[in-house]
Amino acid sequence: MDVEFPRLADTLVDGLVSEWYKRPGDTVKRGEPLFAVETDKVNTDIESPYDGVLAEIVVAAGERAEVGQILARFANEGGSVAGEHTAVSRPIGAAPQARPGGLSPMRKRIAERMTEARATIAQGSCARQVDLSGIERAGVAWTAYFVKAFAQALEADRIGVAVEVPGGLVVPVVPDARDASLHDIGVRIRDFAERAQAGALTATDVGGAVATVTNVGAGGTLLAFPLVAPGEPAILAPGAVVDGRCWLAMCYDRARYDEYAADRLLANVAERLAALGRPTG
């Protein structure tokens, strides 16, 4: 009986086997946590689909695997009960911790993706200062404005929002960022942040982002140039809002945009922000 890497989301193609809870020779009950996977920085416990004895681990902890790839094999113990994998989200803080001097699995994955980004993407960047003093937010977070303006400028939905958690970052996705109201986007972002801190995000909350907004300004940073993630054309990095003004930096894949196109896209974001601040009716 083979144990395969499960498909936890429609957009999932691979992930990291971050920890095995059983060793070869251990007796395992169906529904008992068997191993943990990390996909798009979300840690998920996978329950055993079988009763039996774990005979062989094919993919060791710390190695990546594709959906459907065989991870382990079971031996029968008085018969077997076949079933489907069950995924259970758990607090990211409960993920395996790094040994002294090393990286946690999440930080290691982030480092791998950034190394991949540097090696495979011709990174470009541009920035401009925008005047936000005319916007009356009515309790809506600035990030909601940046997410909606970026989605409108890109004419696309599914904008990722970088959220800091203990041990790394997660990027949940606002699925309807172009058409949803600012209030609704703000509510979703707050919900993402709360569930991320509690380790309650699921694989369906992340992955498949068209582009990402990372609010470096939340910590007081005025200007930053983050790397574009593989598979995305651009990332928007709003700085801190000071006296009604803010630096918007956008990093982009030069294979998607030349300097002129990137500058026009960022100008479009700024124009959308200004339009969002105008009263309606």
N, C-alpha and C positions, 0 to 999 in steps of 0.2 A: 504494500500500500504506500503510495507516494504522497508526500505533502508538498503542494505547489505554492508558489508565491501568489497570493490572492489579488484580485482586482478590487481595490477599495474605492475607486472612483472611475468615471468614464474616461477621464483624461490621463489616468495613471498608466505608465508604461514600464516603470522600474522603481526600485527603492533600495534602501539599505537595511540589511538584516542587522539590527543593532544589538540584540542579545538573545541567547537561548536560555530558557528556564529549566530545561531538562538536558540530561546527558545520555549518550548511547548506553543502553542497558536499563534505563529507568522505565518503570511502569507508568503509563499515562492514561488518565481517564478522559473520555470525550467531554469537551467543554472546559477543560482545565487549561489555563494559560500555557502556551507552548513556547512561543518566541515573540519578539518585538520587532517591528519594522519602523523605519523612519522614511516618510514620503513627503517631500516638500516641507521638511522641517516639522512635521506633525508625527509624534510618536504614538503608535497603536499596538496594543497587545492582541495577538492572534491566538484564538483558542484551538485546541486540538480537535480535528474532525473525526478522530478514531479513539476507541479503546484499544490498548495493546502495549507493546514494548517498543520504545524508540530504538531502532536498530542502527541507523547511520545518519549522521548530519553531513549533507553534501555541500552546503554553502555555510561557511563559518561566520560567526559574528564579526561585523566590521566589513563584510564583503557585500557588493551590490548584486542584485538579481533582477531579471525581467519578469513581468507578469506571466504566470504559467510555468516558470522554470521550477524544476524539482529542487526542493530545499532539504528534504529529509525522507527517510524511509522507515516504515513501521513493520514489525513482525507481529503475526497473530499471537494472541494469548487467550486461548479458549474461544476462538472466533473473533470476528471484528465487526464493528458497526461503522459503515461508511456514512459520511455526512459532509456538510459544507463548512468552510472556515467561518468563524465568527470573529469580527473585529470589535475590540473594546478600547475606546480612547482612554488614556490615563494622563495624569498631570505630567507636563513636560519636565517639571522639576524632579519627577521621579525617574527620569531617564537615567541610564547608566552614566555615572560621573567619570570624569577623566582621572587617570592616575596623576599623582603629583608631577607637575612639569609638563603634562600633556593636555590635549584638547578633549572636550566632551564630544560625543558622537555628533551632536548638532553643530558645534563650532567646526568640527573637522569637515562636515559636509559643506558648510558655508565656505570654508577655505578652499575646498575642492572646486566648488562652483565659481568662485572668484578667480581661481587660477585658470579654469576653463574659459571664463569670460575674457581674461587678458590675452590668452593664447589664441582664441578663435574669433574675437570680435575687434574690428578696427574702431576703437572708442573715440567718439567726438563729443564735444561739449559746447554749450553756449549759456549765457546768463543775461538777465535784464532785471532792472528794478521796477516794481509795480507799486502803484498808489492804491491802497485799499481803504483809505480813510473815509470814503463815501459809502462803505458797506455797513449796513445795520444788521448785525448777525442774528439778533433775537434769540440768543442762546445756542445757535448752531456753531459747531466747531469749525475752525478754519480749514481743517483737513477735508471736510465735506465739500467746501467750495473748490479746493484744489482738485479733488477727485472728479467732481462733476465737470469742471472747466476742461480738464485734461481729456475726459471721455468725449465731450462735445467737440473739442478740437480734433481728436483722432477719428471722430465719427464711429465710435466703437463702444461696446459695453465691456464688462468684466475687467475692471481696474483693480489691481492688487494694492493693498495698503500694508506697508511694513509696520509690524508691531513688535516692540522689544519685549522679550520674556527672559527669565533667568536662564542663562546659558546660551542665548542666541537671539535669533529673529524668526518670526513666522510671517507669512504673507497671505492672509485671508483675502478673498476676492469679493468685491461688490458686484453682483451679477448684472444689475441693470443700472449702472452708474450714469448712463447718458440720459435716461428718461425719468428716473426716480427723483422725487423732490429732495431738496437740500435737507429738510427735516428727516426724511426717511433714511437718507444716506448717513446722516449724523447718528441716528439711532443704531443703524447696522454697525457702524464703526465702533461705537461704544460697546455694543454687544460682543463684537469680535475681540476687543481689547480685554473685556472682563473674562470671556471664556478662554482666551489665550493665557491669561494669568492663572486661571484655574486649571489649565491643562484640558479643557473641555472641547477644544476644536476637533473637528473630524476631518477625514480626508476629503470629504465633499466641500468643505469650507475653503480649501486651498487648491492651487493648481489651475492651469488654464487661463491665467491672466493675460490680457492683450498687452498691458503695460502696467507699470507700478508707480505709485506715489510713496515716497519715503519722507516723512515730515521731520527732517533733521532740526528744524527750527524749534521743535517742542522742547529741546534741551538747551536752547539759547544760541545755537550755532547760526551764524549769519549767512554763510555760504559754504556749500560742499558739493563735490562732484563724484557721486557714487557710480560704480560700474554698472553697465547695462547687463542684465542677466541673460544667459543663453536662451534664445527663442523669443525674446522680446525686442521690439524696435527702439524703445526709449524708456527712460525713467525720469520722473520729475521730482526735484528736491527743493521744496520751499524752505527758505530760511526763516529765522524768527521775525515776527512782525514787530517793528519798532517805530513808534510815532506814526503809525498808519502806513508804513512802507515796508516792503519785503523784497528780498532778492529771490528770484526764481532761477534755479539752475536746471538745465535739462541735458542729460547725457544720452547719446544716441549711437546706434549702429550705423557706421558710414556706408555699409552696404545697402541700408534702407533709405538714408537721407544724405544728400550733400549739405555743405555748409548753408547754402541759401535756403534749401527746403527746411532744414532744422530751425533756422532763424525764423522763418515764416510760421512754422508750427508753434514755436514758443510765443511769437507775437499773437497768434490766434488764441493761445491759452490766456494771455494777458487780456485780450479783448473780451473773451468769454467771462473772465472774472469780473471785469468792469460791468458787463451786461447783467450778470447775476446780482450785482449790487444795486441795480436800478429798480425803483418801485414799479410794480405791475398794476394794471388797471387804470 
